[in-house]
Amino acid sequence: MSAEAKSTGRESASAKPEPEIEVRDPVSAPDAEGRPRRATRRFPLFTRDTARPEGGGRAAPGDAPAPARQWPMLAVLSVVGLGLLVTAFDAFRVGLLLVGVALLGGGALRWFLPRVGMLAVRSRFTDIVTYGVLGGAIVLLALMAQPKPWLEIPFLDDVLHFTVRNS
């Protein structure tokens, strides 16, 4: 057997050297063609498309009807709509409490469910903080609304009287 024949056998298939990949910095990663590319979280100078937020896919399989695929968003919107309807019928405190609880519920859904459909707007952390702060503020303000507030916080009452004085 010649040296050429030996080199084309099983030995050459397993001993084939891997192509050398140049790593420019510690966060480089090869792309599909094997060329190194920078894997960074920094936004590009020019955006060519929009990435879906984390958890922004369908909340149900694709063959389900549209309302079933977006049930988390529809649940939050339904409670907000009910709260606005109650507010329109002169029970403003209960209606605003429903709106605030709907936002707090949206934050809880965003936290516990991996896929929430269109309820995912930004990153998970940002959505949870936004829904939580807005929902908490609406609930707190609804509880403190005049006349006859259900919740009295003396510190905030003092701040109000200090900033708004009768001249």
C-alpha positions, 0 to 999 in steps of 0.5 A: 500500500502506498503512502497516499492510499494510507493517508486517504483511509480512516486515519485521515478522516479522524486526524483532519485538523480543525480550521483555525478560528481567530478570536478577537476578544473574549465575547467573540463567537463564530457565526454560521460560516465559522467566521468570528463575530462579536456577540455583544448586547450593544445595539447596532448603529442601524436597526434593520428589524425589531426583536420580539421581547422575551416571552413575546411569542404566542401564549397558546399553540399556533393552531388555537384561535386568536383569542386563546393565543393571546389570553393573558393580554385579553384577561388584563384588558377585560379587567381594565374594561370592567373597571372603566365600566364600573367607574362610568357607573359612578363607583369610581373607587371600585373601578379604579381598584379594578384597573390597578389590580388588572395591572398588578395581575399583568405583572404577575402573569409576566413574572410567572408565565414563560410566554404571555403573547402581546402582554410582553412589551419590553424585557421581563424585568422592565415589564414587571416593574412597569406593571407593578409600579403603575398598578400599585400607584393606581391602587394607592391613589384609589384608596386615598381618594377624597371624599372619605378615603379608605386609606389615610397616610398622615405623612402624605397628608402633611406633604400635601398641606405643606405644598398646597397652602391657602393664602 
